[in-house]
Amino acid sequence: MINERGLLGVKGLGEIRITGGRPLKGTISIQGSKNAALPMMAAALLHKGVSVLRGCPCIADVFCMEEILRSLGAVTWWEGDNLYLDCSYADGTVISEENTGKMRSSMILLGVLLARNGKGTVGYPGGCVIGKRPVDQHLHVLKGLGSYIIKEEGFLEASCIGLKGSRICFEKRSVGATEQGILAAVTAEGKTTLLNCAREPEIVWLCRYLRRMGAEIKGEGKSCIEINGVKKLKAGDMKVPPDRIVAGTYICAAAATRGSIIIENPPEGELDAFLKVYRKMGGQYIRKSGKLIADGRGTAYPVPYLETEVYPGFPTDLQSPLMAVLTTVSGVSCIQETIFEDRFRAAEELKRMGARITVSGRQARIAGGFPLHGCRVAAGELRGGAALIIAALAAQGESIVEGSTFICRGYQNICEDLAALGGQIKKDTGTAFYENIEIQKKIKHYRQT
């Protein structure tokens, strides 16, 4: 049965209280990657049996995907932090708009439903409000593999008479659409060539997981991925890699507080673009005995100009945490957001803490070095919420961060982790959670099953 600890971990109905001004110091281990785990969970549907994700993060997005898989007929349970997915009888074909509206990653299930059942219906995907996120590329690759898609109000309905391999070029690089194409093509008839693919590490990990299931894939991590379809896949069993965005967030927290931390299990080679910027700011790092030592005590220099880019460029998911650090260093920094047009939502809340940020379109100008002061702020999305925590750790006085629901979507134990590094931070849940009837029903249901 589901880990009740996980349900308690996504309550997010309280507040996070932080008293800043204390440098972070210590050793930390990074949770499993959210962006790697979710497509692996989708891949489990391609095998009519039990697959497992070891070291799976206990976060809200994973629980949401787990709930969707259960709605399709899967049986799931946790043993520690290992997630087991029995998809023997997961033959459902409809994912409700209510479920898909909670998380954009649910869109990649459409190709899996087509591959397994020849049809599928999904509501339009949701997730954090950080800008327009069209599904055109997803539909492009599915149509290219032989599916027929009808767009209705609020949902998409797809069907096929067996997916067939094809040569498909993405108009622009998209992580989700690339994953969609891979998941749909691994059991399609014949050979599929995907061109202009996204190169993010999460795609590499998905391909490795699928290869363990018997898929024939080559080229992951490059712009061209070739797949020879197989008739049947076996069970998947793999450890989820450490989350590169969580690692970067904690390094940002240490830099903002002028601290120094040791990451025991750093994501190998996945943070190079971020660490390059970190070093330009005065941060130092070394890799030693498989660990990453990040010394942020010398963080003192602005970043005159930075653009977010698709991998291997600077990740958009670390743009907001970096902005929080830049508010603490003297001088003017400039960030150009090229991925999502509305990803500066945290700027207004940072300004409430004393930050001087001017946003014009997709560009933010940060005049850093002015003291931050604690106050009440509200997270409006996942990475922006992490940025507010970072700023609060660097500010003088107490801050209260509302909207922890968003933060719990991607960070398993951010309060506990930062407290272990010396931060004065705790989650104040109050009694609101226990009065929430719907979540109480879920806990009762999972206890019974």
N, C-alpha and C positions, 0 to 999 in steps of 0.2 A: 504494500500500500504506500501511498505518497508520504513522504517525510513531513510530519506536522510542523517540524521546525521551519520548513520552507514556507508553509502557509503563514506562519507567524512572521516570517521575514519579509513578507510583502504587504504587511498591513498599511504602512505608509500614511496612517491617518493622524499621526502626531507631528512633532516638531523635532528638529535637530538643534541642540543647544551647543554653542561653541564659545569658549573664551580664548581669545587669540594672544599672540605675543610670545609664544614659546617655540623655539626651534625644534623640529622633528629630528629624532635620532634613534637608530636601532635597526633591527633586521626584520624583513617582512617576506612572506611567501605570497605569490600572486595566484588568484583564483583562476579557474578554467575560463576559456574565452567564450563570451556570449555569441559573438559573430561566427565562431566555428561550430559551437554546439547546436545552434538552431538548424542549419542545413543538414547536419549529421542526423538530427532527430527526424527530419523529413526523409532522409535516405533510408531510415529504418523501415519505412512503409513499403519499400521495394522488395522486402524479404518477408515471406509468410512464416515467421518464426520469431525467436527472441534475439534481439541485438542489445548491446550495452555500450554506454558512454561512461568511461571511468574518469573520475575527477570532474564531473559535470557541475557547473556553477549552480548554486541554489539561489536563483534570482527570479524576479517576477516574469521576465520574458520567457524563461525556460518553463515555468509553471503554466504560463498561458499556452505555449506550444503543446505542452503535455496535455492540457485540458482539451485542446483541439483534436489531438490524436485519440484521446479517450472517446471523444464524441463520434469518431469514425469507427470505433469498435476496438481500439487497442487497449491492452491491459498494461499498466505501468506500475512500477514500484521502485523504491530506493533502498539501497543497502549502503549506509554511510553516505558518501558523495558519489556513489555509482548509480546511474540511472538505467534501469532495465525496461525495455520496450518490447512487449509481445504483440506483434502485429499479425498473428496467425489468422484472425478473423476481423481484421480492420478493413472491412469492405464497404464502408460508408462512402458516399460520393458528394455529400453536401456539407460545406462549412459555412455556418451562419454569418451573416453580416455583423452580428454582435461580437462573435469571436474574432473575425478578421479585422474588425474596426479597432481592436486593441493593439495590434502589432502588425507592422508592414511585412515582416518576414514570412507571415502566413501565405503570402502570394506564391512563394516557391512550391507550395503544395499542389498547385494546379497541375503542373507537369507530372508530378508523382501520381496524382489521381488518374490522369490520362494513361500513364504507363501501366498502372496496376489494373484499372477498371475500364478503360476506354472512354470514360466520361468523368466530368467533375464540375461542380458549381461552387463558386466562392464569392463572398461579399467583397466589396472594394476594401483594400487594406488600409490600416491606420497606423498609429504609432505616434512618435513625437511630432509636434507642430514646428517644423524648422524649414518649411518651404514646400513648393510643389514637387511631387515625386511621381511622375507619370508612369503608367504600366505599359506603355507602347512597346518598349523593347522586349518585355516579357511575352506579349502577344505575338510580336514579330517572330521570335524564335519558335514558339509553339506552332504557329501557322506554317512555318518553314518545315517543321517535322511532320506535317500532315494533319493537323487538327483543325476543326471548324469551331469558330468562337462566335457566340452571340452576346452582345452587350445589352443588358437590361438595366433598368433603374435600380441602382444599389448592388448589383451583382453581375458576375460573368459566368456564362455557361459554355463549357467546352466539350467536344466529343471527337472521336476519331475511330477509324476502322484499322487499328494498329498503327503506331507511330513508325515512320520510315526515315532512315538517315538522309541527311542532306548537307549541302554546303551553305552556311549562313554567316553573313557579316553583320555585326552590330553597328548601328549608326554611330553610337558613342559607347564608351566603356561604362558598363553598369555591373556592379557586383551581383545584385539580385538577379538580373537577366542572365548573366553568365551561369550562375548557379542553377537557374531554371533550365537552361539549355542542357547543362550537364546531366541533371537529374532525369530529364525526359529522354535523353539520348542513350543512356547506358544500356537500356533494354530495347531500344528501337531496332528495327530491322536494317542491317547494313551499316555503312560507315557515315559518321557525321564529322564535319569539319567546322569548327566555330572560329570565326575571325574577328579581330579587334576585341578580344576578351579582356575583362578586368584581370589584374594580376595580383590582387590582394592575397595575403597569406591564408586567409580563410578559405579561399578557393583551392589553394594547394592542399590544405588539410582535408577538405571535402573529397578531393580526388584520391587522396591517400586512403581515406576511410572506405570509399567505394571500391578501390582496388583490393582492399582486404575482403570485401564482399564478393570479389570475383569479376569486377568491371575491368574492361580493357581501355585504359586512358593513357595518353601521353601528351606532354606539352604544357601541363599546368604551371603557372608562374610566368608563362609567356603569352604573347598576344594570339597565338594560334594553338588551339586544343583539338586533338584528334581522338575520336571515340569509335571503337568497333562495338556495335551492340551485341549483347549476349542474351540468351533466352531466359536465364535464371540467375539470381544472385543468392549468395548464402548470408549467414548472419554476420553482422558487423561487430567488432570488438576493438576499441582503441581508447587511449587516454586523450582527453581533451587538452590541447596545448594551453599554456598560460596566456592570459588576456593582455595583448600589447597596449590597449588603451588604458586599462587599469594601471599597468606598470607606468605608463607615461603620466597618468594622473598623480600617482604617488610621488614621482620625481618632481612634478610641478609643485606639489604641496611642500616638499622639502626645500625646493628653491625659493618659494615665496616666504618661507619662515627662516631662510638661511640656515637650513639644517643639512644633515648628511645621513643617508640611509643605505642599507645593503639589501639588494633583492636577491633572494636565494635561487629563484628559478626564472631568470629573465627570458623573454622571448628572443631566441637567437636570431640576430640579423634583421629583426622586424621593426626596429625603432631607429634605424640609422638616420633617416631624415629629421626626426625629432631631436635626436641627440646632437646632430650637427648644429641645430639652432640653439639648443641648450648650452653647448660649449661656447657659442658666440656671445651668449649672455653672461658668460663668466663661470658657468657651471663646469665642474670637472667630473670625469668618470673613468673608471678602469674596469676591465673584465679580469677576474681572478678566480681560478678554481671553479669555473662554472657559475660564478656569481657576478653581479653587477654592482659596483660601489659607486654611488652617485653623491658627489659632494657639492651642495648648493651654497656653501658659505660665501663663495666669491661672486654670486649672482649680482651684477651691478650695471649691466649694459643693456640699452634698448635694442630693439630690432627695427632698423629703419624701414625695411619693407619685407613682407613675407606673403606668399600666396599659398593657399591650400591647393592640393593637387591630388589626383588619383595616385594610387601606389605605383612606384615607390616614392612619390613626393610627400610633402608634409600632410598628415591626415587631418581631415576636417573635424574628426571626433576629438582631436586635441587642441583645436583652435580656441575654444572657450577656456579650458584650463590654462593655456598659455597666456591668454589675455589677462587672467587674474594675476599671473606672475608679473606681467609687464606693468601692471598698475603700481608695483612695489619698487620699480627701478627708475632712477632719474633719467629724463630724456624723452624724446618722442618716438613712438613705435607706430608702425602702420601694418594692418593686416587686410589682405584682399581675399575675400571668400569666393571661391570659384565653383563650389559644389552645390551648396544650398543657398538660396537667396534670402532666407530669413533666419540665419544662424547667429545673429547678434542679439538675440532676445535677452541674454543675461546682462548686456551692457547697461540697461536702465537700472537693474537691481544693483549692479556694482557701483553705479553713480550714487545711489542712496547711501553707500558706505564711504563715499568721499572720492571715488575714482573720477578722473576727468577723461571721459571718452566721448568722441564725436563720431556718430555713424552717418555715413552718406551712401545710400544704395548698398552695394556689397563691400564697402570699405569702412574700416574702423580706424580711427586715429586715437592713440592712447598717449596722453601726456602724463607720464609716470612720476613717481617719487613723492606724491602728496600723501600724507598719512591717511590710512583707512581706519574707520571707527566702526565699532559694532552696532548693529541695528537689526530690525526685523526685515527679512527679505523673503521672496517667494521664488521657488524653482518653477520654471515653465516647461522644461524639457530635461532630458537625461544629462547631457554633458554640461549644459548651462548650470544645472543644479550642482554638479561636481565643482564647477568654477566658483560658485558662491561659497562652498565649503572651504576651498583653498583660500579665497580672499578673507573669510572669517578667521581662519587660522593665523593669518598675517596681521589682522586688525587688532586695534587696542579695544579692550572691553568685550562684552558679551554680544554675540549675534544669535538670532533665531532664524533658522532656515525652514520655511514652510514648503510643502509640496514634496515630501520625501518619497511619495509614491513614484515619481519620475526617477529619482535616484536609485531606488530599489530595482528598477528595470534592468540595470546593468552592473550594479555593485553589490556583491554578496554581503560583505561585512565592513563597509567603508568606515563606519563609526568605530567598530572594534579594532580594525587595522590601524587607524590613525591614532587611537588612544594608546595602542601598544607601542607606538612610536613617540609617545609623550604628549600628544595633542590632548587638550582639554575639550573633549567632545563626547556627547552622549545623545541617544535618541530618547525623547520623552514622549511615550505613547499615550499617556493618560488612560482614560477609560473608554475613549471613543471606539477603539477597536472591538472591545468586548461587547459593545452595544450594537455593533453592526450585524444585523440579522442575516444578511446574505452570506457573509464570510463564516458566521457561525454554522450556517447550513452546510457550507463546503467542508468544514472541519468534521462535522457529524457524519457527512457522507463518506469522507475518506477513512474515518475511524471504522465505519461499518464494513467497508470493502477491503 
